Amino acid sequence: MENPDPTTMPAITSQLTFFREWIKHPLQMASVLPSGRPLARMMAAAMPAKARCVIELGAGTGVITEALLQHGVSAAQLLVLEMNATLHAILRRRFPQAQVLCADARHVHELALRTGVLAPTGADAILSSLGLLAMPPALQHDIVSAALAVLRPGGVFVQYTYGWRSPMHEQVQRQLRLRCTRVGMVWRNLPPAQVYTYVRDDD
């Protein structure tokens, strides 16, 4: 039977699609499996109350994108970036009302300005599924500083990790004056994942 809601995708389909892309591009993908729905819900719940303008980095097959829409974020105020061309095409089909771009997260600032998705004060939240833990500090700095440039005062950068500590290097946190908070652990994810938020100390 055909799925009546184009924004939803069966978990097994999402996992197989993601795994196939991991086989093709193991260095580009943060995991062999996409985020689970419990993790996606925790990520969405970590945003500021009544968050409207949201940016997602590394959306994969769209599990977190789906959770954002269910959380009440308008597709018209959602910017989604995914660098993998195959996954980007899936996202475009699933979320035609959102701005879904095949792009590097390091360019999020200029892309957000170009698309007109940003509110005048900036984005309320940026949710990242990027593999920060595996990145060198310089690359982390480039991506996170570009993201911070589009966040409004008080906006939140939300990141999950399969590691047992904050995935953002301490040097990068100091350089960007970020305060880190552990939101919680999602044991029902495969593998289990932790969610962290980062806000600027001067906000």
N, C-alpha and C positions, 0 to 999 in steps of 0.2 A: 504494500500500500504506500502511495506517495505521501511524503511528509507535507502536511498542509501549511506549515509555517516555515518559510524559507530561511528564517534567521536561526532555526535550530538545526543541529546536526547530531545524528546518533553517535554515542561515545565511541563505539567500535570503528566507525567510519573516520572520525576525527583522529583516533589513535593510529590507524593504518596509514592514513594520508601523511600524518606527521612523521611516522617512522620511515616511510619511503623517502621523504625529503631529507631526513637525517642521514640515511644511507648514502644519498647523493652528495650531501654537503655537511659532513660531520663537524667541520670546524666553524661553520656558520650558525649551527643550531645549538641552543643552550641545553637541550635535553633530547632524549629519544622518544618522549611522550609529551603530549600537550598537557596544560594545566587541567586539573579536575574541577568540577563545578563547585565543590565546597571551598576550594582555594580561591576560585574566581569570586565567590560571594564574599569571602573575607577581604579580598582586595578592594572590592566595591564599597564595602562597609567602612574601610579605613579612610575614605575620602571625607572632606569636610561636609557637614550637614547641608543639604540642598545644593550640592555641587551641580553646576549646569554645564560649564565649558570644560571638557575633559579631553586629554590627549593620551593615546595608548601607543606604547613603543613595543615592537616585536609581537604582533598580535597572533601569529601562528594560524590556527584554524578558526579562531574567533570565540573561544570559550569565554574569555574575559569580556570581550566585546558584547557578547550576548548578555552576560551578567550586568554590564553597565546599562544596557537598554532596559532590562528588567528592573533595575534599581531606580529608573526614572530619568536617566540622562537622555536628552533628545538627540536623535541621530543627526539633526542639523547642526548641533554644537559638539559633535564628536569627530576628532581627527585621529585616524588610525594609520600607523606606519608599519610596514612589513617589507623587509629587504628581499625575501625569497619570492621569486616571480610566480611560482606555482601556488604558494599559499596566498599571495596577494590576489591572484585571480579568483581563488575560492572566496576570499573576504569580499571582493567586489560583487560577486554574485549573491552572497548572503546578506550583505548590508548596503544595498544600492543607495540608500538615503544618506549615508555617512560619507565623509571625505576619506577615502581609502587610497593611500599612496604607496607605491613601491619605491622606497627610499631609505637611505641611511639615517639613523637616529641622530647623527652628528649635525644634520641639517634641519632639525626640527624647528629651530627659531625662524629661519627664513621661510620654511614651508608653511608654518602656522600663519605668518603674516601674509603670505601670498594667497592662501586659500580663503582668507577672511573669516575663518572659524572663530578666531579669538574674540573674546569680549574686550571692551576698551581697557579694562583693568588687568587682563591676562587670563590664563587658564586657572581653574579652581584646583585641578589635580592632574598629575601625570602618573599613569600606571605603567610600569615597566616589567616585561617578561624577558628582558635581555639577560644574557649570562654574565653579569658583572663580575662574579667571583672568579671567572676564568680570564678576565681582561687585565692587561697591565694598567698600572695607575694612570698613565698618560692618556690612554683611550677612555678609561672611566671618566677622567676629568673633562675631556672634550665632550662626551655625551651628556654628562650631568650638568655641566655649565651651560650648554646649549638649552637643555630642558629648563633650568632655573631662569633663564632669560625670558621665558614665556609664562612663568608662573606669577600669579598675582601675589601681593603681600599676604602672608598667611596661607598661601597655597601649599599643597603637599605632594611630595614625590613618593610614590608607593612602589616598593620592590619586593619580590619574593626570592627566596633562595633555597636550594637543597642542602646548603652547608649549615654548620652549627654556630655561625657567628654572622655579624653584619657583613653583607657581601661587598660593601663599599670600603675601599682601602682607607685606613685612618688618616693617611697623608692627604687624600682627596677631601675627606670630611673637614679636616682643619683648613685646607686651602680655600674651600668654598663656604666655610663657617656654617656647617650643617649640624643640626641636633638630631640624633638618631633615637628612634623609639621602636622597641619590639612590640608588634601588635599581637602575635600569637603563632601557635603551631597548628598546622592542619595535618593531623595524623591520617585522615582518610584520603589524602592525595597519594599518588604513586609516582615517585617516592614521596615520603612526608616532606612538607615544605614549611618554612617560616616566612612571615610577612613583616616587613619593616617599613616605617615611614621616616622621611627626612624633611626637615623644615629649616629655613635659614634662621640663625640666631638673632638676626636683626629685625625679624618680622614681628 
